[in-house]
Amino acid sequence: MTQPPQRPPRARRCPICYKPVASSQSRFCSERCSAVDLGRWLGGHYAIPVREEDETSEEP
């Protein structure tokens, strides 16, 4: 049985501006996009959803 042809790997894209990322060492295409992402984290634009417990639960 023959193997199906392999697809070439997809080019990675910058999560900020969607330009192709040349280096495999970075997620971003430039220092500017890296700084924009850091600013978003520090500004609270990204958040991990938290499920808070109900305060009316009985405690021993």
PDB file with one MODEL, atoms N, CA, C and O in Angstrom:
MODEL        1
ATOM      1  N   MET A   1       0.843  -1.176   0.000  1.00  0.00           N
ATOM      2  CA  MET A   1       0.000   0.000   0.000  1.00  0.00           C
ATOM      3  C   MET A   1       0.892   1.245   0.000  1.00  0.00           C
ATOM      4  O   MET A   1       1.839   1.322   0.783  1.00  0.00           O
ATOM      5  N   THR A   2       0.611   2.185  -0.840  1.00  0.00           N
ATOM      6  CA  THR A   2       1.439   3.391  -0.936  1.00  0.00           C
ATOM      7  C   THR A   2       0.931   4.464   0.013  1.00  0.00           C
ATOM      8  O   THR A   2      -0.261   4.549   0.308  1.00  0.00           O
ATOM      9  N   GLN A   3       1.859   5.273   0.477  1.00  0.00           N
ATOM     10  CA  GLN A   3       1.534   6.371   1.379  1.00  0.00           C
ATOM     11  C   GLN A   3       0.995   7.547   0.567  1.00  0.00           C
ATOM     12  O   GLN A   3       1.461   7.786  -0.547  1.00  0.00           O
ATOM     13  N   PRO A   4       0.017   8.287   1.105  1.00  0.00           N
ATOM     14  CA  PRO A   4      -0.435   9.491   0.402  1.00  0.00           C
ATOM     15  C   PRO A   4       0.684  10.535   0.410  1.00  0.00           C
ATOM     16  O   PRO A   4       1.521  10.533   1.312  1.00  0.00           O
ATOM     17  N   PRO A   5       0.708  11.417  -0.575  1.00  0.00           N
ATOM     18  CA  PRO A   5       1.779  12.423  -0.625  1.00  0.00           C
ATOM     19  C   PRO A   5       1.724  13.332   0.604  1.00  0.00           C
ATOM     20  O   PRO A   5       0.649  13.727   1.057  1.00  0.00           O
ATOM     21  N   GLN A   6       2.896  13.650   1.125  1.00  0.00           N
ATOM     22  CA  GLN A   6       2.997  14.516   2.294  1.00  0.00           C
ATOM     23  C   GLN A   6       2.833  15.973   1.868  1.00  0.00           C
ATOM     24  O   GLN A   6       3.376  16.400   0.849  1.00  0.00           O
ATOM     25  N   ARG A   7       2.086  16.716   2.654  1.00  0.00           N
ATOM     26  CA  ARG A   7       1.951  18.149   2.396  1.00  0.00           C
ATOM     27  C   ARG A   7       3.167  18.870   2.964  1.00  0.00           C
ATOM     28  O   ARG A   7       3.693  18.474   4.004  1.00  0.00           O
ATOM     29  N   PRO A   8       3.616  19.922   2.289  1.00  0.00           N
ATOM     30  CA  PRO A   8       4.710  20.698   2.873  1.00  0.00           C
ATOM     31  C   PRO A   8       4.201  21.409   4.131  1.00  0.00           C
ATOM     32  O   PRO A   8       3.017  21.733   4.216  1.00  0.00           O
ATOM     33  N   PRO A   9       5.077  21.655   5.103  1.00  0.00           N
ATOM     34  CA  PRO A   9       4.626  22.323   6.323  1.00  0.00           C
ATOM     35  C   PRO A   9       4.127  23.725   6.017  1.00  0.00           C
ATOM     36  O   PRO A   9       4.654  24.419   5.147  1.00  0.00           O
ATOM     37  N   ARG A  10       3.109  24.120   6.746  1.00  0.00           N
ATOM     38  CA  ARG A  10       2.556  25.463   6.558  1.00  0.00           C
ATOM     39  C   ARG A  10       3.531  26.514   7.061  1.00  0.00           C
ATOM     40  O   ARG A  10       4.255  26.298   8.032  1.00  0.00           O
ATOM     41  N   ALA A  11       3.537  27.644   6.389  1.00  0.00           N
ATOM     42  CA  ALA A  11       4.358  28.758   6.846  1.00  0.00           C
ATOM     43  C   ALA A  11       3.713  29.319   8.112  1.00  0.00           C
ATOM     44  O   ALA A  11       2.502  29.530   8.170  1.00  0.00           O
ATOM     45  N   ARG A  12       4.544  29.554   9.120  1.00  0.00           N
ATOM     46  CA  ARG A  12       4.017  30.138  10.351  1.00  0.00           C
ATOM     47  C   ARG A  12       3.697  31.601  10.122  1.00  0.00           C
ATOM     48  O   ARG A  12       4.396  32.291   9.379  1.00  0.00           O
ATOM     49  N   ARG A  13       2.649  32.068  10.756  1.00  0.00           N
ATOM     50  CA  ARG A  13       2.236  33.461  10.610  1.00  0.00           C
ATOM     51  C   ARG A  13       2.272  34.165  11.963  1.00  0.00           C
ATOM     52  O   ARG A  13       2.026  33.560  13.006  1.00  0.00           O
ATOM     53  N   CYS A  14       2.581  35.440  11.919  1.00  0.00           N
ATOM     54  CA  CYS A  14       2.615  36.276  13.112  1.00  0.00           C
ATOM     55  C   CYS A  14       1.193  36.417  13.653  1.00  0.00           C
ATOM     56  O   CYS A  14       0.285  36.715  12.876  1.00  0.00           O
ATOM     57  N   PRO A  15       0.960  36.213  14.957  1.00  0.00           N
ATOM     58  CA  PRO A  15      -0.393  36.319  15.495  1.00  0.00           C
ATOM     59  C   PRO A  15      -0.920  37.756  15.571  1.00  0.00           C
ATOM     60  O   PRO A  15      -2.107  37.962  15.821  1.00  0.00           O
ATOM     61  N   ILE A  16      -0.066  38.734  15.360  1.00  0.00           N
ATOM     62  CA  ILE A  16      -0.484  40.132  15.430  1.00  0.00           C
ATOM     63  C   ILE A  16      -0.854  40.670  14.050  1.00  0.00           C
ATOM     64  O   ILE A  16      -1.943  41.215  13.874  1.00  0.00           O
ATOM     65  N   CYS A  17       0.044  40.525  13.062  1.00  0.00           N
ATOM     66  CA  CYS A  17      -0.191  41.115  11.736  1.00  0.00           C
ATOM     67  C   CYS A  17      -0.382  40.064  10.642  1.00  0.00           C
ATOM     68  O   CYS A  17      -0.700  40.415   9.506  1.00  0.00           O
ATOM     69  N   TYR A  18      -0.196  38.798  10.961  1.00  0.00           N
ATOM     70  CA  TYR A  18      -0.403  37.664  10.045  1.00  0.00           C
ATOM     71  C   TYR A  18       0.593  37.589   8.890  1.00  0.00           C
ATOM     72  O   TYR A  18       0.344  36.891   7.907  1.00  0.00           O
ATOM     73  N   LYS A  19       1.708  38.293   8.993  1.00  0.00           N
ATOM     74  CA  LYS A  19       2.766  38.155   7.991  1.00  0.00           C
ATOM     75  C   LYS A  19       3.518  36.850   8.265  1.00  0.00           C
ATOM     76  O   LYS A  19       3.528  36.377   9.402  1.00  0.00           O
ATOM     77  N   PRO A  20       4.142  36.264   7.252  1.00  0.00           N
ATOM     78  CA  PRO A  20       4.923  35.048   7.491  1.00  0.00           C
ATOM     79  C   PRO A  20       6.093  35.311   8.443  1.00  0.00           C
ATOM     80  O   PRO A  20       6.734  36.360   8.380  1.00  0.00           O
ATOM     81  N   VAL A  21       6.355  34.357   9.313  1.00  0.00           N
ATOM     82  CA  VAL A  21       7.465  34.461  10.259  1.00  0.00           C
ATOM     83  C   VAL A  21       8.649  33.716   9.666  1.00  0.00           C
ATOM     84  O   VAL A  21       8.555  32.526   9.364  1.00  0.00           O
ATOM     85  N   ALA A  22       9.759  34.416   9.500  1.00  0.00           N
ATOM     86  CA  ALA A  22      10.928  33.827   8.851  1.00  0.00           C
ATOM     87  C   ALA A  22      11.693  32.897   9.778  1.00  0.00           C
ATOM     88  O   ALA A  22      12.174  31.853   9.339  1.00  0.00           O
ATOM     89  N   SER A  23      11.813  33.248  11.031  1.00  0.00           N
ATOM     90  CA  SER A  23      12.623  32.476  11.963  1.00  0.00           C
ATOM     91  C   SER A  23      11.775  31.475  12.729  1.00  0.00           C
ATOM     92  O   SER A  23      10.635  31.765  13.091  1.00  0.00           O
ATOM     93  N   SER A  24      12.327  30.313  12.973  1.00  0.00           N
ATOM     94  CA  SER A  24      11.619  29.333  13.782  1.00  0.00           C
ATOM     95  C   SER A  24      11.833  29.611  15.265  1.00  0.00           C
ATOM     96  O   SER A  24      11.268  28.914  16.108  1.00  0.00           O
ATOM     97  N   GLN A  25      12.641  30.618  15.596  1.00  0.00           N
ATOM     98  CA  GLN A  25      12.941  30.952  16.984  1.00  0.00           C
ATOM     99  C   GLN A  25      11.921  31.904  17.599  1.00  0.00           C
ATOM    100  O   GLN A  25      11.877  32.042  18.821  1.00  0.00           O
ATOM    101  N   SER A  26      11.114  32.554  16.794  1.00  0.00           N
ATOM    102  CA  SER A  26      10.202  33.562  17.307  1.00  0.00           C
ATOM    103  C   SER A  26       8.775  33.304  16.838  1.00  0.00           C
ATOM    104  O   SER A  26       8.555  32.713  15.780  1.00  0.00           O
ATOM    105  N   ARG A  27       7.827  33.742  17.620  1.00  0.00           N
ATOM    106  CA  ARG A  27       6.416  33.656  17.220  1.00  0.00           C
ATOM    107  C   ARG A  27       6.025  34.855  16.362  1.00  0.00           C
ATOM    108  O   ARG A  27       5.024  34.806  15.647  1.00  0.00           O
ATOM    109  N   PHE A  28       6.807  35.930  16.428  1.00  0.00           N
ATOM    110  CA  PHE A  28       6.437  37.194  15.805  1.00  0.00           C
ATOM    111  C   PHE A  28       7.361  37.523  14.646  1.00  0.00           C
ATOM    112  O   PHE A  28       8.499  37.055  14.591  1.00  0.00           O
ATOM    113  N   CYS A  29       6.861  38.336  13.717  1.00  0.00           N
ATOM    114  CA  CYS A  29       7.654  38.697  12.544  1.00  0.00           C
ATOM    115  C   CYS A  29       8.628  39.828  12.839  1.00  0.00           C
ATOM    116  O   CYS A  29       9.607  40.004  12.114  1.00  0.00           O
ATOM    117  N   SER A  30       8.371  40.600  13.896  1.00  0.00           N
ATOM    118  CA  SER A  30       9.236  41.737  14.195  1.00  0.00           C
ATOM    119  C   SER A  30       9.193  42.062  15.684  1.00  0.00           C
ATOM    120  O   SER A  30       8.355  41.547  16.424  1.00  0.00           O
ATOM    121  N   GLU A  31      10.109  42.922  16.107  1.00  0.00           N
ATOM    122  CA  GLU A  31      10.120  43.389  17.497  1.00  0.00           C
ATOM    123  C   GLU A  31       8.861  44.194  17.798  1.00  0.00           C
ATOM    124  O   GLU A  31       8.347  44.158  18.916  1.00  0.00           O
ATOM    125  N   ARG A  32       8.363  44.922  16.795  1.00  0.00           N
ATOM    126  CA  ARG A  32       7.161  45.719  16.988  1.00  0.00           C
ATOM    127  C   ARG A  32       5.974  44.838  17.364  1.00  0.00           C
ATOM    128  O   ARG A  32       5.247  45.142  18.309  1.00  0.00           O
ATOM    129  N   CYS A  33       5.779  43.750  16.628  1.00  0.00           N
ATOM    130  CA  CYS A  33       4.665  42.847  16.915  1.00  0.00           C
ATOM    131  C   CYS A  33       4.839  42.180  18.275  1.00  0.00           C
ATOM    132  O   CYS A  33       3.862  41.933  18.982  1.00  0.00           O
ATOM    133  N   SER A  34       6.075  41.891  18.636  1.00  0.00           N
ATOM    134  CA  SER A  34       6.346  41.329  19.955  1.00  0.00           C
ATOM    135  C   SER A  34       5.961  42.329  21.047  1.00  0.00           C
ATOM    136  O   SER A  34       5.371  41.945  22.057  1.00  0.00           O
ATOM    137  N   ALA A  35       6.290  43.600  20.852  1.00  0.00           N
ATOM    138  CA  ALA A  35       5.958  44.637  21.830  1.00  0.00           C
ATOM    139  C   ALA A  35       4.448  44.862  21.905  1.00  0.00           C
ATOM    140  O   ALA A  35       3.914  45.095  22.989  1.00  0.00           O
ATOM    141  N   VAL A  36       3.764  44.795  20.781  1.00  0.00           N
ATOM    142  CA  VAL A  36       2.307  44.941  20.771  1.00  0.00           C
ATOM    143  C   VAL A  36       1.672  43.823  21.597  1.00  0.00           C
ATOM    144  O   VAL A  36       0.761  44.072  22.387  1.00  0.00           O
ATOM    145  N   ASP A  37       2.151  42.594  21.414  1.00  0.00           N
ATOM    146  CA  ASP A  37       1.621  41.462  22.164  1.00  0.00           C
ATOM    147  C   ASP A  37       1.872  41.632  23.661  1.00  0.00           C
ATOM    148  O   ASP A  37       0.980  41.376  24.468  1.00  0.00           O
ATOM    149  N   LEU A  38       3.076  42.061  24.039  1.00  0.00           N
ATOM    150  CA  LEU A  38       3.387  42.285  25.443  1.00  0.00           C
ATOM    151  C   LEU A  38       2.477  43.360  26.032  1.00  0.00           C
ATOM    152  O   LEU A  38       1.990  43.222  27.154  1.00  0.00           O
ATOM    153  N   GLY A  39       2.252  44.424  25.276  1.00  0.00           N
ATOM    154  CA  GLY A  39       1.351  45.486  25.733  1.00  0.00           C
ATOM    155  C   GLY A  39      -0.069  44.985  25.938  1.00  0.00           C
ATOM    156  O   GLY A  39      -0.753  45.416  26.866  1.00  0.00           O
ATOM    157  N   ARG A  40      -0.508  44.089  25.090  1.00  0.00           N
ATOM    158  CA  ARG A  40      -1.850  43.515  25.250  1.00  0.00           C
ATOM    159  C   ARG A  40      -1.943  42.680  26.519  1.00  0.00           C
ATOM    160  O   ARG A  40      -2.944  42.739  27.233  1.00  0.00           O
ATOM    161  N   TRP A  41      -0.889  41.895  26.802  1.00  0.00           N
ATOM    162  CA  TRP A  41      -0.877  41.096  28.038  1.00  0.00           C
ATOM    163  C   TRP A  41      -0.885  42.015  29.252  1.00  0.00           C
ATOM    164  O   TRP A  41      -1.661  41.804  30.184  1.00  0.00           O
ATOM    165  N   LEU A  42      -0.028  43.032  29.249  1.00  0.00           N
ATOM    166  CA  LEU A  42       0.073  43.925  30.400  1.00  0.00           C
ATOM    167  C   LEU A  42      -1.167  44.787  30.565  1.00  0.00           C
ATOM    168  O   LEU A  42      -1.493  45.193  31.681  1.00  0.00           O
ATOM    169  N   GLY A  43      -1.865  45.074  29.470  1.00  0.00           N
ATOM    170  CA  GLY A  43      -3.072  45.883  29.527  1.00  0.00           C
ATOM    171  C   GLY A  43      -4.324  45.097  29.894  1.00  0.00           C
ATOM    172  O   GLY A  43      -5.395  45.678  30.071  1.00  0.00           O
ATOM    173  N   GLY A  44      -4.195  43.787  30.008  1.00  0.00           N
ATOM    174  CA  GLY A  44      -5.335  42.969  30.408  1.00  0.00           C
ATOM    175  C   GLY A  44      -6.248  42.570  29.271  1.00  0.00           C
ATOM    176  O   GLY A  44      -7.377  42.143  29.517  1.00  0.00           O
ATOM    177  N   HIS A  45      -5.796  42.695  28.023  1.00  0.00           N
ATOM    178  CA  HIS A  45      -6.636  42.309  26.896  1.00  0.00           C
ATOM    179  C   HIS A  45      -6.778  40.801  26.776  1.00  0.00           C
ATOM    180  O   HIS A  45      -7.793  40.302  26.289  1.00  0.00           O
ATOM    181  N   TYR A  46      -5.764  40.080  27.221  1.00  0.00           N
ATOM    182  CA  TYR A  46      -5.824  38.624  27.219  1.00  0.00           C
ATOM    183  C   TYR A  46      -6.145  38.191  28.645  1.00  0.00           C
ATOM    184  O   TYR A  46      -5.578  38.719  29.602  1.00  0.00           O
ATOM    185  N   ALA A  47      -7.030  37.256  28.782  1.00  0.00           N
ATOM    186  CA  ALA A  47      -7.360  36.761  30.113  1.00  0.00           C
ATOM    187  C   ALA A  47      -7.679  35.280  30.034  1.00  0.00           C
ATOM    188  O   ALA A  47      -8.245  34.797  29.054  1.00  0.00           O
ATOM    189  N   ILE A  48      -7.308  34.582  31.073  1.00  0.00           N
ATOM    190  CA  ILE A  48      -7.636  33.172  31.178  1.00  0.00           C
ATOM    191  C   ILE A  48      -8.954  33.088  31.936  1.00  0.00           C
ATOM    192  O   ILE A  48      -9.045  33.587  33.058  1.00  0.00           O
ATOM    193  N   PRO A  49      -9.977  32.469  31.351  1.00  0.00           N
ATOM    194  CA  PRO A  49     -11.269  32.417  32.039  1.00  0.00           C
ATOM    195  C   PRO A  49     -11.165  31.625  33.342  1.00  0.00           C
ATOM    196  O   PRO A  49     -10.538  30.567  33.407  1.00  0.00           O
ATOM    197  N   VAL A  50     -11.795  32.171  34.365  1.00  0.00           N
ATOM    198  CA  VAL A  50     -11.781  31.542  35.678  1.00  0.00           C
ATOM    199  C   VAL A  50     -13.212  31.235  36.068  1.00  0.00           C
ATOM    200  O   VAL A  50     -14.118  32.048  35.890  1.00  0.00           O
ATOM    201  N   ARG A  51     -13.386  30.062  36.596  1.00  0.00           N
ATOM    202  CA  ARG A  51     -14.709  29.669  37.069  1.00  0.00           C
ATOM    203  C   ARG A  51     -14.697  29.792  38.586  1.00  0.00           C
ATOM    204  O   ARG A  51     -14.065  28.994  39.280  1.00  0.00           O
ATOM    205  N   GLU A  52     -15.406  30.805  39.097  1.00  0.00           N
ATOM    206  CA  GLU A  52     -15.410  31.046  40.531  1.00  0.00           C
ATOM    207  C   GLU A  52     -16.413  30.127  41.214  1.00  0.00           C
ATOM    208  O   GLU A  52     -17.468  29.807  40.666  1.00  0.00           O
ATOM    209  N   GLU A  53     -16.053  29.713  42.427  1.00  0.00           N
ATOM    210  CA  GLU A  53     -16.929  28.842  43.185  1.00  0.00           C
ATOM    211  C   GLU A  53     -18.063  29.649  43.793  1.00  0.00           C
ATOM    212  O   GLU A  53     -17.919  30.837  44.081  1.00  0.00           O
ATOM    213  N   ASP A  54     -19.181  28.987  43.980  1.00  0.00           N
ATOM    214  CA  ASP A  54     -20.349  29.640  44.582  1.00  0.00           C
ATOM    215  C   ASP A  54     -20.087  29.845  46.065  1.00  0.00           C
ATOM    216  O   ASP A  54     -19.682  28.914  46.761  1.00  0.00           O
ATOM    217  N   GLU A  55     -20.318  31.073  46.557  1.00  0.00           N
ATOM    218  CA  GLU A  55     -20.049  31.392  47.953  1.00  0.00           C
ATOM    219  C   GLU A  55     -21.105  30.822  48.895  1.00  0.00           C
ATOM    220  O   GLU A  55     -20.893  30.810  50.107  1.00  0.00           O
ATOM    221  N   THR A  56     -22.224  30.353  48.377  1.00  0.00           N
ATOM    222  CA  THR A  56     -23.288  29.846  49.246  1.00  0.00           C
ATOM    223  C   THR A  56     -23.100  28.377  49.594  1.00  0.00           C
ATOM    224  O   THR A  56     -23.949  27.796  50.269  1.00  0.00           O
ATOM    225  N   SER A  57     -22.015  27.767  49.151  1.00  0.00           N
ATOM    226  CA  SER A  57     -21.793  26.355  49.475  1.00  0.00           C
ATOM    227  C   SER A  57     -21.497  26.204  50.963  1.00  0.00           C
ATOM    228  O   SER A  57     -20.921  27.091  51.592  1.00  0.00           O
ATOM    229  N   GLU A  58     -21.898  25.077  51.502  1.00  0.00           N
ATOM    230  CA  GLU A  58     -21.706  24.825  52.907  1.00  0.00           C
ATOM    231  C   GLU A  58     -20.269  24.424  53.185  1.00  0.00           C
ATOM    232  O   GLU A  58     -19.680  23.616  52.467  1.00  0.00           O
ATOM    233  N   GLU A  59     -19.712  25.010  54.251  1.00  0.00           N
ATOM    234  CA  GLU A  59     -18.364  24.662  54.674  1.00  0.00           C
ATOM    235  C   GLU A  59     -18.445  24.038  56.046  1.00  0.00           C
ATOM    236  O   GLU A  59     -19.256  24.475  56.863  1.00  0.00           O
ATOM    237  N   PRO A  60     -17.632  23.029  56.334  1.00  0.00           N
ATOM    238  CA  PRO A  60     -17.685  22.375  57.651  1.00  0.00           C
ATOM    239  C   PRO A  60     -17.141  23.237  58.769  1.00  0.00           C
ATOM    240  O   PRO A  60     -17.126  22.812  59.925  1.00  0.00           O
TER     241      PRO A  60
ENDMDL
END
